[in-house]
Amino acid sequence: MEDRRRLEKSSEDIEGDVAQIADEFRAGFERVALIDRPAVAMFGSARVAEEHPAYVAARVTARLFAERNWAVITGGGPGVMEAGNRGAREGGGLSVGFNIELPHEQYANEYCDIEYTFKHFYARKVCFVKPSEGFVIFEGGLGTLDEMFEALTLIQTGKVLDFPVVLLGRAFWKDLVDWVGDELLREHLISPDDLDLLSVVDDPVEAVETVLSSYNERVTE
């Protein structure tokens, strides 16, 4: 009898978890549906201050996208995310923040027109990818690297369109890109074509033009 009660409780817990996850996806998709124009996802560290070069570059990049009538999607928090949403707002564009509940570091910034706070990273990632036509990635830590490699994996495996993944800041990304091109390729852990999935630039204008050019090529094919 005790074992049966434990099984019944476990089943109820599972149903509750599934319902909670489904509700989160539904709420996220409802926000995604409000994005009425092409969108770019921008990622980077939550830990950088307003005067940091990555913050400055993200703010400029987002403003340039907004001036071209693109939406800017970030993780909705501080640092580079705040810079992206702030720049989009300053450029008169649509500023989207998909935040995440964390025990530290993360809080919603004040520059979002559309905002939702997720409990689960996987639901949040789906909502980053679903409306995006490209990723621009700035200096960041483990979370930023996770988002970058997630995007590359989805493109490599054909789960999403082959949209551009742009790394801004050659000096910061050089060692990682060299390691991918040397070690992974030498060991045949990736294909030579996989190296073409990444673009590395130094200038916000070049980052924007890389994403827009790829998008224009796709929509005119």
PABADO-564350 format. One record per residue (C-alpha): y, z, x; chain; residue number from 1. Coordinates in nm, 3 decimals. Layout:
<marvexs>
<marvex><py>Y</py><pz>Z</pz><px>X</px><marza>A</marza><paza>NUM</paza></marvex>
...
</marvexs>
This chain:
<marvexs>
<marvex><py>0.000</py><pz>0.000</pz><px>0.000</px><marza>A</marza><paza>1</paza></marvex>
<marvex><py>0.239</py><pz>0.089</pz><px>0.283</px><marza>A</marza><paza>2</paza></marvex>
<marvex><py>0.165</py><pz>-0.239</pz><px>0.461</px><marza>A</marza><paza>3</paza></marvex>
<marvex><py>0.229</py><pz>-0.429</pz><px>0.139</px><marza>A</marza><paza>4</paza></marvex>
<marvex><py>0.564</py><pz>-0.255</pz><px>0.091</px><marza>A</marza><paza>5</paza></marvex>
<marvex><py>0.662</py><pz>-0.343</pz><px>0.446</px><marza>A</marza><paza>6</paza></marvex>
<marvex><py>0.570</py><pz>-0.708</pz><px>0.384</px><marza>A</marza><paza>7</paza></marvex>
<marvex><py>0.766</py><pz>-0.714</pz><px>0.060</px><marza>A</marza><paza>8</paza></marvex>
<marvex><py>1.068</py><pz>-0.561</pz><px>0.232</px><marza>A</marza><paza>9</paza></marvex>
<marvex><py>1.038</py><pz>-0.811</pz><px>0.514</px><marza>A</marza><paza>10</paza></marvex>
<marvex><py>1.031</py><pz>-1.096</pz><px>0.264</px><marza>A</marza><paza>11</paza></marvex>
<marvex><py>1.342</py><pz>-0.963</pz><px>0.094</px><marza>A</marza><paza>12</paza></marvex>
<marvex><py>1.518</py><pz>-0.935</pz><px>0.428</px><marza>A</marza><paza>13</paza></marvex>
<marvex><py>1.429</py><pz>-1.293</pz><px>0.513</px><marza>A</marza><paza>14</paza></marvex>
<marvex><py>1.561</py><pz>-1.418</pz><px>0.181</px><marza>A</marza><paza>15</paza></marvex>
<marvex><py>1.883</py><pz>-1.227</pz><px>0.237</px><marza>A</marza><paza>16</paza></marvex>
<marvex><py>1.925</py><pz>-1.369</pz><px>0.587</px><marza>A</marza><paza>17</paza></marvex>
<marvex><py>1.863</py><pz>-1.724</pz><px>0.464</px><marza>A</marza><paza>18</paza></marvex>
<marvex><py>2.113</py><pz>-1.680</pz><px>0.182</px><marza>A</marza><paza>19</paza></marvex>
<marvex><py>2.375</py><pz>-1.543</pz><px>0.422</px><marza>A</marza><paza>20</paza></marvex>
<marvex><py>2.330</py><pz>-1.833</pz><px>0.663</px><marza>A</marza><paza>21</paza></marvex>
<marvex><py>2.343</py><pz>-2.085</pz><px>0.378</px><marza>A</marza><paza>22</paza></marvex>
<marvex><py>2.666</py><pz>-1.928</pz><px>0.250</px><marza>A</marza><paza>23</paza></marvex>
<marvex><py>2.815</py><pz>-1.949</pz><px>0.598</px><marza>A</marza><paza>24</paza></marvex>
<marvex><py>2.728</py><pz>-2.317</pz><px>0.635</px><marza>A</marza><paza>25</paza></marvex>
<marvex><py>2.867</py><pz>-2.387</pz><px>0.289</px><marza>A</marza><paza>26</paza></marvex>
<marvex><py>3.195</py><pz>-2.212</pz><px>0.366</px><marza>A</marza><paza>27</paza></marvex>
<marvex><py>3.220</py><pz>-2.393</pz><px>0.699</px><marza>A</marza><paza>28</paza></marvex>
<marvex><py>3.154</py><pz>-2.733</pz><px>0.542</px><marza>A</marza><paza>29</paza></marvex>
<marvex><py>3.418</py><pz>-2.662</pz><px>0.278</px><marza>A</marza><paza>30</paza></marvex>
<marvex><py>3.673</py><pz>-2.618</pz><px>0.560</px><marza>A</marza><paza>31</paza></marvex>
<marvex><py>3.548</py><pz>-2.929</pz><px>0.737</px><marza>A</marza><paza>32</paza></marvex>
<marvex><py>3.600</py><pz>-3.127</pz><px>0.416</px><marza>A</marza><paza>33</paza></marvex>
<marvex><py>3.970</py><pz>-3.038</pz><px>0.431</px><marza>A</marza><paza>34</paza></marvex>
<marvex><py>4.011</py><pz>-3.229</pz><px>0.759</px><marza>A</marza><paza>35</paza></marvex>
<marvex><py>4.164</py><pz>-3.554</pz><px>0.636</px><marza>A</marza><paza>36</paza></marvex>
<marvex><py>4.204</py><pz>-3.744</pz><px>0.965</px><marza>A</marza><paza>37</paza></marvex>
<marvex><py>4.023</py><pz>-3.805</pz><px>1.294</px><marza>A</marza><paza>38</paza></marvex>
<marvex><py>3.970</py><pz>-3.483</pz><px>1.486</px><marza>A</marza><paza>39</paza></marvex>
<marvex><py>3.918</py><pz>-3.373</pz><px>1.843</px><marza>A</marza><paza>40</paza></marvex>
<marvex><py>3.753</py><pz>-3.045</pz><px>1.944</px><marza>A</marza><paza>41</paza></marvex>
<marvex><py>3.916</py><pz>-2.860</pz><px>2.233</px><marza>A</marza><paza>42</paza></marvex>
<marvex><py>3.742</py><pz>-2.582</pz><px>2.423</px><marza>A</marza><paza>43</paza></marvex>
<marvex><py>3.838</py><pz>-2.342</pz><px>2.701</px><marza>A</marza><paza>44</paza></marvex>
<marvex><py>3.871</py><pz>-1.982</pz><px>2.805</px><marza>A</marza><paza>45</paza></marvex>
<marvex><py>3.986</py><pz>-1.708</pz><px>2.571</px><marza>A</marza><paza>46</paza></marvex>
<marvex><py>4.105</py><pz>-1.509</pz><px>2.872</px><marza>A</marza><paza>47</paza></marvex>
<marvex><py>4.394</py><pz>-1.716</pz><px>3.005</px><marza>A</marza><paza>48</paza></marvex>
<marvex><py>4.756</py><pz>-1.621</pz><px>2.942</px><marza>A</marza><paza>49</paza></marvex>
<marvex><py>5.041</py><pz>-1.839</pz><px>2.822</px><marza>A</marza><paza>50</paza></marvex>
<marvex><py>5.158</py><pz>-1.921</pz><px>3.175</px><marza>A</marza><paza>51</paza></marvex>
<marvex><py>4.812</py><pz>-2.029</pz><px>3.297</px><marza>A</marza><paza>52</paza></marvex>
<marvex><py>4.786</py><pz>-2.402</pz><px>3.381</px><marza>A</marza><paza>53</paza></marvex>
<marvex><py>4.492</py><pz>-2.446</pz><px>3.140</px><marza>A</marza><paza>54</paza></marvex>
<marvex><py>4.696</py><pz>-2.298</pz><px>2.855</px><marza>A</marza><paza>55</paza></marvex>
<marvex><py>4.990</py><pz>-2.523</pz><px>2.937</px><marza>A</marza><paza>56</paza></marvex>
<marvex><py>4.769</py><pz>-2.834</pz><px>2.961</px><marza>A</marza><paza>57</paza></marvex>
<marvex><py>4.586</py><pz>-2.755</pz><px>2.635</px><marza>A</marza><paza>58</paza></marvex>
<marvex><py>4.911</py><pz>-2.704</pz><px>2.451</px><marza>A</marza><paza>59</paza></marvex>
<marvex><py>5.047</py><pz>-3.038</pz><px>2.572</px><marza>A</marza><paza>60</paza></marvex>
<marvex><py>4.719</py><pz>-3.219</pz><px>2.501</px><marza>A</marza><paza>61</paza></marvex>
<marvex><py>4.701</py><pz>-3.085</pz><px>2.147</px><marza>A</marza><paza>62</paza></marvex>
<marvex><py>5.062</py><pz>-3.179</pz><px>2.078</px><marza>A</marza><paza>63</paza></marvex>
<marvex><py>4.994</py><pz>-3.535</pz><px>2.194</px><marza>A</marza><paza>64</paza></marvex>
<marvex><py>4.691</py><pz>-3.561</pz><px>1.965</px><marza>A</marza><paza>65</paza></marvex>
<marvex><py>4.892</py><pz>-3.426</pz><px>1.673</px><marza>A</marza><paza>66</paza></marvex>
<marvex><py>5.167</py><pz>-3.679</pz><px>1.735</px><marza>A</marza><paza>67</paza></marvex>
<marvex><py>4.901</py><pz>-3.951</pz><px>1.699</px><marza>A</marza><paza>68</paza></marvex>
<marvex><py>4.802</py><pz>-3.801</pz><px>1.362</px><marza>A</marza><paza>69</paza></marvex>
<marvex><py>4.481</py><pz>-3.639</pz><px>1.485</px><marza>A</marza><paza>70</paza></marvex>
<marvex><py>4.355</py><pz>-3.298</pz><px>1.386</px><marza>A</marza><paza>71</paza></marvex>
<marvex><py>4.285</py><pz>-3.046</pz><px>1.662</px><marza>A</marza><paza>72</paza></marvex>
<marvex><py>3.987</py><pz>-2.812</pz><px>1.626</px><marza>A</marza><paza>73</paza></marvex>
<marvex><py>3.947</py><pz>-2.504</pz><px>1.843</px><marza>A</marza><paza>74</paza></marvex>
<marvex><py>3.752</py><pz>-2.181</pz><px>1.838</px><marza>A</marza><paza>75</paza></marvex>
<marvex><py>4.050</py><pz>-2.021</pz><px>1.668</px><marza>A</marza><paza>76</paza></marvex>
<marvex><py>4.092</py><pz>-1.740</pz><px>1.920</px><marza>A</marza><paza>77</paza></marvex>
<marvex><py>4.328</py><pz>-1.658</pz><px>2.208</px><marza>A</marza><paza>78</paza></marvex>
<marvex><py>4.380</py><pz>-1.834</pz><px>2.542</px><marza>A</marza><paza>79</paza></marvex>
<marvex><py>4.312</py><pz>-2.207</pz><px>2.551</px><marza>A</marza><paza>80</paza></marvex>
<marvex><py>4.216</py><pz>-2.198</pz><px>2.184</px><marza>A</marza><paza>81</paza></marvex>
<marvex><py>4.556</py><pz>-2.057</pz><px>2.089</px><marza>A</marza><paza>82</paza></marvex>
<marvex><py>4.722</py><pz>-2.318</pz><px>2.309</px><marza>A</marza><paza>83</paza></marvex>
<marvex><py>4.537</py><pz>-2.597</pz><px>2.128</px><marza>A</marza><paza>84</paza></marvex>
<marvex><py>4.629</py><pz>-2.473</pz><px>1.783</px><marza>A</marza><paza>85</paza></marvex>
<marvex><py>4.985</py><pz>-2.403</pz><px>1.891</px><marza>A</marza><paza>86</paza></marvex>
<marvex><py>5.030</py><pz>-2.749</pz><px>2.038</px><marza>A</marza><paza>87</paza></marvex>
<marvex><py>4.887</py><pz>-2.911</pz><px>1.725</px><marza>A</marza><paza>88</paza></marvex>
<marvex><py>5.130</py><pz>-2.716</pz><px>1.509</px><marza>A</marza><paza>89</paza></marvex>
<marvex><py>5.421</py><pz>-2.811</pz><px>1.736</px><marza>A</marza><paza>90</paza></marvex>
<marvex><py>5.321</py><pz>-3.177</pz><px>1.715</px><marza>A</marza><paza>91</paza></marvex>
<marvex><py>5.329</py><pz>-3.168</pz><px>1.336</px><marza>A</marza><paza>92</paza></marvex>
<marvex><py>4.951</py><pz>-3.216</pz><px>1.309</px><marza>A</marza><paza>93</paza></marvex>
<marvex><py>4.661</py><pz>-3.040</pz><px>1.145</px><marza>A</marza><paza>94</paza></marvex>
<marvex><py>4.550</py><pz>-2.729</pz><px>1.334</px><marza>A</marza><paza>95</paza></marvex>
<marvex><py>4.196</py><pz>-2.602</pz><px>1.272</px><marza>A</marza><paza>96</paza></marvex>
<marvex><py>4.041</py><pz>-2.282</pz><px>1.404</px><marza>A</marza><paza>97</paza></marvex>
<marvex><py>3.672</py><pz>-2.198</pz><px>1.370</px><marza>A</marza><paza>98</paza></marvex>
<marvex><py>3.663</py><pz>-1.840</pz><px>1.488</px><marza>A</marza><paza>99</paza></marvex>
<marvex><py>3.363</py><pz>-1.617</pz><px>1.564</px><marza>A</marza><paza>100</paza></marvex>
<marvex><py>3.302</py><pz>-1.244</pz><px>1.515</px><marza>A</marza><paza>101</paza></marvex>
<marvex><py>3.264</py><pz>-1.081</pz><px>1.856</px><marza>A</marza><paza>102</paza></marvex>
<marvex><py>3.281</py><pz>-0.718</pz><px>1.970</px><marza>A</marza><paza>103</paza></marvex>
<marvex><py>3.561</py><pz>-0.798</pz><px>2.215</px><marza>A</marza><paza>104</paza></marvex>
<marvex><py>3.800</py><pz>-1.072</pz><px>2.327</px><marza>A</marza><paza>105</paza></marvex>
<marvex><py>3.802</py><pz>-1.282</pz><px>2.013</px><marza>A</marza><paza>106</paza></marvex>
<marvex><py>4.069</py><pz>-1.258</pz><px>1.746</px><marza>A</marza><paza>107</paza></marvex>
<marvex><py>4.221</py><pz>-1.526</pz><px>1.525</px><marza>A</marza><paza>108</paza></marvex>
<marvex><py>4.541</py><pz>-1.678</pz><px>1.657</px><marza>A</marza><paza>109</paza></marvex>
<marvex><py>4.841</py><pz>-1.738</pz><px>1.432</px><marza>A</marza><paza>110</paza></marvex>
<marvex><py>4.864</py><pz>-2.117</pz><px>1.463</px><marza>A</marza><paza>111</paza></marvex>
<marvex><py>4.582</py><pz>-2.236</pz><px>1.235</px><marza>A</marza><paza>112</paza></marvex>
<marvex><py>4.634</py><pz>-2.437</pz><px>0.916</px><marza>A</marza><paza>113</paza></marvex>
<marvex><py>4.261</py><pz>-2.427</pz><px>0.835</px><marza>A</marza><paza>114</paza></marvex>
<marvex><py>4.063</py><pz>-2.125</pz><px>0.954</px><marza>A</marza><paza>115</paza></marvex>
<marvex><py>3.722</py><pz>-1.971</pz><px>0.908</px><marza>A</marza><paza>116</paza></marvex>
<marvex><py>3.550</py><pz>-1.689</pz><px>1.095</px><marza>A</marza><paza>117</paza></marvex>
<marvex><py>3.177</py><pz>-1.733</pz><px>1.153</px><marza>A</marza><paza>118</paza></marvex>
<marvex><py>2.913</py><pz>-1.470</pz><px>1.221</px><marza>A</marza><paza>119</paza></marvex>
<marvex><py>2.665</py><pz>-1.711</pz><px>1.382</px><marza>A</marza><paza>120</paza></marvex>
<marvex><py>2.732</py><pz>-1.938</pz><px>1.677</px><marza>A</marza><paza>121</paza></marvex>
<marvex><py>2.497</py><pz>-2.211</pz><px>1.555</px><marza>A</marza><paza>122</paza></marvex>
<marvex><py>2.677</py><pz>-2.253</pz><px>1.222</px><marza>A</marza><paza>123</paza></marvex>
<marvex><py>3.009</py><pz>-2.262</pz><px>1.405</px><marza>A</marza><paza>124</paza></marvex>
<marvex><py>2.885</py><pz>-2.527</pz><px>1.648</px><marza>A</marza><paza>125</paza></marvex>
<marvex><py>2.774</py><pz>-2.755</pz><px>1.366</px><marza>A</marza><paza>126</paza></marvex>
<marvex><py>3.122</py><pz>-2.737</pz><px>1.217</px><marza>A</marza><paza>127</paza></marvex>
<marvex><py>3.277</py><pz>-2.821</pz><px>1.555</px><marza>A</marza><paza>128</paza></marvex>
<marvex><py>3.063</py><pz>-3.131</pz><px>1.592</px><marza>A</marza><paza>129</paza></marvex>
<marvex><py>3.056</py><pz>-3.261</pz><px>1.235</px><marza>A</marza><paza>130</paza></marvex>
<marvex><py>3.421</py><pz>-3.380</pz><px>1.209</px><marza>A</marza><paza>131</paza></marvex>
<marvex><py>3.491</py><pz>-3.442</pz><px>1.579</px><marza>A</marza><paza>132</paza></marvex>
<marvex><py>3.541</py><pz>-3.780</pz><px>1.743</px><marza>A</marza><paza>133</paza></marvex>
<marvex><py>3.557</py><pz>-3.634</pz><px>2.093</px><marza>A</marza><paza>134</paza></marvex>
<marvex><py>3.566</py><pz>-3.316</pz><px>2.299</px><marza>A</marza><paza>135</paza></marvex>
<marvex><py>3.831</py><pz>-3.215</pz><px>2.554</px><marza>A</marza><paza>136</paza></marvex>
<marvex><py>3.727</py><pz>-2.920</pz><px>2.768</px><marza>A</marza><paza>137</paza></marvex>
<marvex><py>3.952</py><pz>-2.703</pz><px>2.981</px><marza>A</marza><paza>138</paza></marvex>
<marvex><py>3.882</py><pz>-2.424</pz><px>3.227</px><marza>A</marza><paza>139</paza></marvex>
<marvex><py>3.645</py><pz>-2.169</pz><px>3.081</px><marza>A</marza><paza>140</paza></marvex>
<marvex><py>3.346</py><pz>-1.945</pz><px>3.129</px><marza>A</marza><paza>141</paza></marvex>
<marvex><py>2.999</py><pz>-1.922</pz><px>2.982</px><marza>A</marza><paza>142</paza></marvex>
<marvex><py>3.104</py><pz>-2.001</pz><px>2.626</px><marza>A</marza><paza>143</paza></marvex>
<marvex><py>3.294</py><pz>-2.310</pz><px>2.735</px><marza>A</marza><paza>144</paza></marvex>
<marvex><py>3.000</py><pz>-2.428</pz><px>2.947</px><marza>A</marza><paza>145</paza></marvex>
<marvex><py>2.767</py><pz>-2.372</pz><px>2.652</px><marza>A</marza><paza>146</paza></marvex>
<marvex><py>2.986</py><pz>-2.587</pz><px>2.428</px><marza>A</marza><paza>147</paza></marvex>
<marvex><py>3.009</py><pz>-2.859</pz><px>2.691</px><marza>A</marza><paza>148</paza></marvex>
<marvex><py>2.635</py><pz>-2.882</pz><px>2.755</px><marza>A</marza><paza>149</paza></marvex>
<marvex><py>2.561</py><pz>-2.859</pz><px>2.383</px><marza>A</marza><paza>150</paza></marvex>
<marvex><py>2.780</py><pz>-3.166</pz><px>2.324</px><marza>A</marza><paza>151</paza></marvex>
<marvex><py>2.620</py><pz>-3.355</pz><px>2.613</px><marza>A</marza><paza>152</paza></marvex>
<marvex><py>2.270</py><pz>-3.272</pz><px>2.491</px><marza>A</marza><paza>153</paza></marvex>
<marvex><py>2.346</py><pz>-3.392</pz><px>2.137</px><marza>A</marza><paza>154</paza></marvex>
<marvex><py>2.483</py><pz>-3.721</pz><px>2.272</px><marza>A</marza><paza>155</paza></marvex>
<marvex><py>2.202</py><pz>-3.768</pz><px>2.527</px><marza>A</marza><paza>156</paza></marvex>
<marvex><py>1.934</py><pz>-3.717</pz><px>2.261</px><marza>A</marza><paza>157</paza></marvex>
<marvex><py>2.106</py><pz>-3.938</pz><px>2.004</px><marza>A</marza><paza>158</paza></marvex>
<marvex><py>2.169</py><pz>-3.660</pz><px>1.754</px><marza>A</marza><paza>159</paza></marvex>
<marvex><py>2.538</py><pz>-3.747</pz><px>1.733</px><marza>A</marza><paza>160</paza></marvex>
<marvex><py>2.747</py><pz>-4.054</pz><px>1.809</px><marza>A</marza><paza>161</paza></marvex>
<marvex><py>2.825</py><pz>-4.127</pz><px>2.171</px><marza>A</marza><paza>162</paza></marvex>
<marvex><py>3.173</py><pz>-3.977</pz><px>2.163</px><marza>A</marza><paza>163</paza></marvex>
<marvex><py>3.369</py><pz>-3.888</pz><px>2.479</px><marza>A</marza><paza>164</paza></marvex>
<marvex><py>3.340</py><pz>-3.553</pz><px>2.653</px><marza>A</marza><paza>165</paza></marvex>
<marvex><py>3.650</py><pz>-3.515</pz><px>2.868</px><marza>A</marza><paza>166</paza></marvex>
<marvex><py>3.690</py><pz>-3.244</pz><px>3.133</px><marza>A</marza><paza>167</paza></marvex>
<marvex><py>4.053</py><pz>-3.176</pz><px>3.217</px><marza>A</marza><paza>168</paza></marvex>
<marvex><py>4.116</py><pz>-3.047</pz><px>3.568</px><marza>A</marza><paza>169</paza></marvex>
<marvex><py>3.934</py><pz>-3.223</pz><px>3.853</px><marza>A</marza><paza>170</paza></marvex>
<marvex><py>3.966</py><pz>-2.936</pz><px>4.100</px><marza>A</marza><paza>171</paza></marvex>
<marvex><py>3.808</py><pz>-2.686</pz><px>3.860</px><marza>A</marza><paza>172</paza></marvex>
<marvex><py>3.520</py><pz>-2.910</pz><px>3.748</px><marza>A</marza><paza>173</paza></marvex>
<marvex><py>3.446</py><pz>-3.086</pz><px>4.077</px><marza>A</marza><paza>174</paza></marvex>
<marvex><py>3.164</py><pz>-2.863</pz><px>4.206</px><marza>A</marza><paza>175</paza></marvex>
<marvex><py>2.982</py><pz>-2.861</pz><px>3.872</px><marza>A</marza><paza>176</paza></marvex>
<marvex><py>3.010</py><pz>-3.238</pz><px>3.829</px><marza>A</marza><paza>177</paza></marvex>
<marvex><py>2.894</py><pz>-3.292</pz><px>4.188</px><marza>A</marza><paza>178</paza></marvex>
<marvex><py>2.594</py><pz>-3.063</pz><px>4.130</px><marza>A</marza><paza>179</paza></marvex>
<marvex><py>2.495</py><pz>-3.254</pz><px>3.817</px><marza>A</marza><paza>180</paza></marvex>
<marvex><py>2.534</py><pz>-3.585</pz><px>3.998</px><marza>A</marza><paza>181</paza></marvex>
<marvex><py>2.350</py><pz>-3.471</pz><px>4.310</px><marza>A</marza><paza>182</paza></marvex>
<marvex><py>2.087</py><pz>-3.212</pz><px>4.228</px><marza>A</marza><paza>183</paza></marvex>
<marvex><py>1.989</py><pz>-3.308</pz><px>3.874</px><marza>A</marza><paza>184</paza></marvex>
<marvex><py>1.990</py><pz>-3.679</pz><px>3.944</px><marza>A</marza><paza>185</paza></marvex>
<marvex><py>1.804</py><pz>-3.642</pz><px>4.275</px><marza>A</marza><paza>186</paza></marvex>
<marvex><py>1.527</py><pz>-3.447</pz><px>4.103</px><marza>A</marza><paza>187</paza></marvex>
<marvex><py>1.512</py><pz>-3.707</pz><px>3.820</px><marza>A</marza><paza>188</paza></marvex>
<marvex><py>1.604</py><pz>-3.437</pz><px>3.569</px><marza>A</marza><paza>189</paza></marvex>
<marvex><py>1.866</py><pz>-3.667</pz><px>3.419</px><marza>A</marza><paza>190</paza></marvex>
<marvex><py>1.911</py><pz>-4.045</pz><px>3.410</px><marza>A</marza><paza>191</paza></marvex>
<marvex><py>2.188</py><pz>-4.229</pz><px>3.596</px><marza>A</marza><paza>192</paza></marvex>
<marvex><py>2.338</py><pz>-4.328</pz><px>3.260</px><marza>A</marza><paza>193</paza></marvex>
<marvex><py>2.378</py><pz>-3.960</pz><px>3.170</px><marza>A</marza><paza>194</paza></marvex>
<marvex><py>2.654</py><pz>-3.933</pz><px>3.428</px><marza>A</marza><paza>195</paza></marvex>
<marvex><py>2.861</py><pz>-4.169</pz><px>3.216</px><marza>A</marza><paza>196</paza></marvex>
<marvex><py>2.869</py><pz>-3.913</pz><px>2.934</px><marza>A</marza><paza>197</paza></marvex>
<marvex><py>3.139</py><pz>-3.717</pz><px>3.117</px><marza>A</marza><paza>198</paza></marvex>
<marvex><py>3.495</py><pz>-3.818</pz><px>3.196</px><marza>A</marza><paza>199</paza></marvex>
<marvex><py>3.701</py><pz>-3.606</pz><px>3.436</px><marza>A</marza><paza>200</paza></marvex>
<marvex><py>4.081</py><pz>-3.633</pz><px>3.429</px><marza>A</marza><paza>201</paza></marvex>
<marvex><py>4.386</py><pz>-3.442</pz><px>3.546</px><marza>A</marza><paza>202</paza></marvex>
<marvex><py>4.646</py><pz>-3.552</pz><px>3.297</px><marza>A</marza><paza>203</paza></marvex>
<marvex><py>4.675</py><pz>-3.465</pz><px>2.924</px><marza>A</marza><paza>204</paza></marvex>
<marvex><py>4.792</py><pz>-3.820</pz><px>2.850</px><marza>A</marza><paza>205</paza></marvex>
<marvex><py>4.477</py><pz>-3.961</pz><px>3.013</px><marza>A</marza><paza>206</paza></marvex>
<marvex><py>4.258</py><pz>-3.717</pz><px>2.819</px><marza>A</marza><paza>207</paza></marvex>
<marvex><py>4.413</py><pz>-3.825</pz><px>2.488</px><marza>A</marza><paza>208</paza></marvex>
<marvex><py>4.391</py><pz>-4.194</pz><px>2.568</px><marza>A</marza><paza>209</paza></marvex>
<marvex><py>4.024</py><pz>-4.160</pz><px>2.669</px><marza>A</marza><paza>210</paza></marvex>
<marvex><py>3.935</py><pz>-4.012</pz><px>2.330</px><marza>A</marza><paza>211</paza></marvex>
<marvex><py>4.154</py><pz>-4.250</pz><px>2.129</px><marza>A</marza><paza>212</paza></marvex>
<marvex><py>4.029</py><pz>-4.560</pz><px>2.311</px><marza>A</marza><paza>213</paza></marvex>
<marvex><py>3.667</py><pz>-4.465</pz><px>2.245</px><marza>A</marza><paza>214</paza></marvex>
<marvex><py>3.744</py><pz>-4.401</pz><px>1.879</px><marza>A</marza><paza>215</paza></marvex>
<marvex><py>3.931</py><pz>-4.730</pz><px>1.836</px><marza>A</marza><paza>216</paza></marvex>
<marvex><py>3.642</py><pz>-4.921</pz><px>1.992</px><marza>A</marza><paza>217</paza></marvex>
<marvex><py>3.394</py><pz>-4.763</pz><px>1.750</px><marza>A</marza><paza>218</paza></marvex>
<marvex><py>3.597</py><pz>-4.823</pz><px>1.435</px><marza>A</marza><paza>219</paza></marvex>
<marvex><py>3.665</py><pz>-5.188</pz><px>1.521</px><marza>A</marza><paza>220</paza></marvex>
<marvex><py>3.304</py><pz>-5.278</pz><px>1.606</px><marza>A</marza><paza>221</paza></marvex>
</marvexs>
